[in-house]
Amino acid sequence: MRLLVCGGAGFIGSTFARQRVREHGDEVTVLDKLTYAGREENLRDLADDRSFRFVRGAIEDSDAVAGALAGADAEAIVNFAAETHVDRSIADPDAFVATHALGTYVLLEAARERELRYVQVSTDEVYGSIEQGTFTEESPLAPSSPYSATKAGADLLVQSYFHTYGLPAVICRGSNNYGPYQYPEKLIPLMILNALHGDQLPVYGDGMQVRNWIHSTDFARAIGHALEHGHAGEVYNAGGPDEEANIDVVRRIIALTDASESQIEHVKDRPGHDRRYSLSSQKVRALGWQPRMRFEQGLAETVGWYRENSWWWEPIRSGEYRAYYERQYGRALG
Ligand SMILES: NC(=O)c1ccc[n+]([C@@H]2O[C@H](COP(=O)([O-])OP(=O)(O)OC[C@H]3O[C@@H](n4cnc5c(N)ncnc54)[C@H](O)[C@@H]3O)[C@@H](O)[C@H]2O)c1
């Protein structure tokens, strides 16, 4: 297939682009604004591949989208482009509204005009928190943060384009992802890099927030399944095989990095912090997908990747991220 992958310079989008070029022989054009989280380095190994192109541009810019689609001669749009950090959405929701609402609208219009297949990448956070049991695609949307609320709004807009205009669109909602190339503001890379540097390990509240961990390669494959086999107008949840409380994830990372429990520092909880996410993935499993990576192995491999790839994270830890970290946690990185 010829694909336009929006937000493909980020963590999961770059994993998806790599998978599609290498394992499926697709032609991939990435359109990405390169925010602080988007990095061409994430696509370094694809740069010389004739099946791959990179275009810098924002999804809310209709000219940039039209140009990228024409250059790609795309048959489908897969949209990963998003602001993705809940803490940043609480401090400054502006960009979340622009990218998720306006950006998704511009992409949907472009897909409608050209009769393209459309995949919206979304999150379990649109369902809100669940104490027991697990969310299905029929569960009501009850987002808690500006991040998840704007993601839910984008999902509703996508569904309206299917119902109103017959756009062949699907939505794929993933649970918490982890793996290589994840920006270190997120729990797992933050803890790995802090542990390796002897920094404090800041845990929100009691650390008993439970997440349903999925490896980024598994989520990327689920999105590919939804693209190839999903039925227009449908939502597909893709949850990981394992659930774990944040504090237990931190303890695993301490063990894998030979850090010390004394580095754990309980800090003030995030406002409106969801206690637990859990996704049922039966519908996407019926399309033939299943997760391949269990959390224990995937986490060990992820720690190994960060250990071996300081070229990737060193520029981040010495740049804007330092200032962000200080604002967020009230202390400097070591
Ligand atoms: N990380 C997770 O745990 C997770 C879980 C479920 C779903 N998701 C969803 O998957 C998608 C990708 O998440 P990620 O973790 O890879 O995010 P990320 O923050 O690593 O990457 C986001 C990418 O989008 C780009 N981008 C942002 N605004 C843009 C705009 N206006 N125009 C063009 N590009 C723009 C950024 O430059 C970056 O490359 C998001 O839609 C997110 O909601 C993420």
The ligand as a MOL file (V3000), in Angstrom:
LIG
                    3D

  0  0  0     0  0            999 V3000
M  V30 BEGIN CTAB
M  V30 COUNTS 44 48 0 0 0
M  V30 BEGIN ATOM
M  V30 1 N 2.1480 6.3490 23.9490 0
M  V30 2 C 1.0960 5.6680 24.3430 0
M  V30 3 O 1.1410 5.0090 25.3710 0
M  V30 4 C -0.1670 5.6600 23.5130 0
M  V30 5 C -1.1730 4.7510 23.8570 0
M  V30 6 C -2.3350 4.6970 23.0900 0
M  V30 7 C -2.4750 5.5580 22.0240 0
M  V30 8 N -1.4970 6.4550 21.7240 0 CHG=1
M  V30 9 C -1.7180 7.3330 20.5720 0
M  V30 10 O -0.7590 6.9900 19.6000 0
M  V30 11 C -0.3910 8.1500 18.8520 0
M  V30 12 C 1.1210 8.3070 18.8590 0
M  V30 13 O 1.5640 8.4110 20.2050 0
M  V30 14 P 3.1220 8.4670 20.5620 0
M  V30 15 O 3.2610 7.9680 21.9280 0
M  V30 16 O 3.8990 7.8690 19.4620 0 CHG=-1
M  V30 17 O 3.3280 10.0380 20.5800 0
M  V30 18 P 4.6340 10.9440 20.4190 0
M  V30 19 O 4.3880 12.1220 21.2970 0
M  V30 20 O 5.8700 10.1510 20.5800 0
M  V30 21 O 4.5610 11.3900 18.8990 0
M  V30 22 C 3.6120 12.2630 18.3790 0
M  V30 23 C 4.1000 12.6980 17.0080 0
M  V30 24 O 3.1030 13.5750 16.4400 0
M  V30 25 C 3.7720 14.7040 15.8880 0
M  V30 26 N 2.8130 15.8230 15.9050 0
M  V30 27 C 2.2800 16.4410 16.9760 0
M  V30 28 N 1.4420 17.4210 16.5840 0
M  V30 29 C 1.4500 17.4060 15.2170 0
M  V30 30 C 0.7670 18.1650 14.2340 0
M  V30 31 N -0.0760 19.1300 14.5910 0
M  V30 32 N 1.0030 17.8880 12.9420 0
M  V30 33 C 1.8690 16.8970 12.5710 0
M  V30 34 N 2.5520 16.1580 13.4740 0
M  V30 35 C 2.3280 16.4020 14.7830 0
M  V30 36 C 4.9640 14.9360 16.8020 0
M  V30 37 O 5.9640 15.7290 16.1640 0
M  V30 38 C 5.4010 13.5050 17.0620 0
M  V30 39 O 6.2790 13.0390 16.0500 0
M  V30 40 C -1.1250 9.3240 19.4820 0
M  V30 41 O -2.2650 9.6090 18.7170 0
M  V30 42 C -1.5150 8.8060 20.8500 0
M  V30 43 O -2.6970 9.4190 21.3170 0
M  V30 44 C -0.3490 6.5220 22.4440 0
M  V30 END ATOM
M  V30 BEGIN BOND
M  V30 1 1 1 2
M  V30 2 2 2 3
M  V30 3 1 2 4
M  V30 4 1 4 5
M  V30 5 2 4 44
M  V30 6 2 5 6
M  V30 7 1 6 7
M  V30 8 2 7 8
M  V30 9 1 8 9
M  V30 10 1 8 44
M  V30 11 1 9 10
M  V30 12 1 9 42
M  V30 13 1 10 11
M  V30 14 1 11 12
M  V30 15 1 11 40
M  V30 16 1 12 13
M  V30 17 1 13 14
M  V30 18 2 14 15
M  V30 19 1 14 16
M  V30 20 1 14 17
M  V30 21 1 17 18
M  V30 22 2 18 19
M  V30 23 1 18 20
M  V30 24 1 18 21
M  V30 25 1 21 22
M  V30 26 1 22 23
M  V30 27 1 23 24
M  V30 28 1 23 38
M  V30 29 1 24 25
M  V30 30 1 25 26
M  V30 31 1 25 36
M  V30 32 1 26 27
M  V30 33 1 26 35
M  V30 34 2 27 28
M  V30 35 1 28 29
M  V30 36 1 29 30
M  V30 37 2 29 35
M  V30 38 1 30 31
M  V30 39 2 30 32
M  V30 40 1 32 33
M  V30 41 2 33 34
M  V30 42 1 34 35
M  V30 43 1 36 37
M  V30 44 1 36 38
M  V30 45 1 38 39
M  V30 46 1 40 41
M  V30 47 1 40 42
M  V30 48 1 42 43
M  V30 END BOND
M  V30 END CTAB
M  END
